[in-house]
Amino acid sequence: MTRLVLATRNPGKLAELRRILAEAAPAVELVSLLEFPEIGEVAETGLTFEANALLKAHAIAQATGLPAVADDSGLCVDALNGMPGVLSARWAGTHGDDLANLNLLLAQISDVPPPARGAHFACAAALALPAGEEVVVQGTLPGAVIDKPRGVNGFGYDPIFVPEGETRTTAELSAQEKDAISHRGRAFRALAPAVAELL
C-alpha cells in the first residue's frame, strides 16, 4: 500500500477523506500528522485557498518524504465581501476557536436581512509528491447564513450555514449527507482520480 499523509491533526477531516478515498483509491493508506508529532504547524501565509493548500502539501511532502494532501477551506459571506475567506479559522483572532469565530461572524451580519445573507463554503485540495509534482482542485457549496446556530454535527461554521436547496444546516446533516454535498467532499472527490493515478 502507498502511504499518503493528510496535512491535518483533525480526526474529522481524516475520517472524511478516508471515506472518499476508499472508493477511488483503495490501495492508498491515509495517515494524518498525528503520526508525525515532530512536524510543526505549517504557516498559512497564502492569500488564496489554493496557495495555502499547495504550501501545506509541499511542506508535508518534504518533511515526511511521502506524498501529501492538504486543503484550505473557509466560509465566504457575500455581505462581508467574501470574508472571512482564508481567514475563516482565525476570524476572531485565535486559530481554531470555532465558537468565537462563529459568534463574531453573526455579530457582524446581525443587521443584514435574510435575503442578503448569501454565502458559500470554498475548499482547495492539493496533492504534492516529494519530487515536486502537484495537483490542486476546488470545490464549493453555495448557501446562506442563518442568525442562530442549529445542529451538533460538523464543526466550524456548520451550525449557521444552510446549503442551497436545504432547510437544515450542515451541522444538522449526517456525515454521509454532508460528504455528498460539502465543499471539502467535492474538492476531495475531484482530487481522488489524481491520487489514484499518481500513486
Order of alpha helices (4+ residues) and beta strands (2+ residues): beta-alpha-beta-alpha-beta-beta-alpha-beta-beta-beta-alpha-alpha
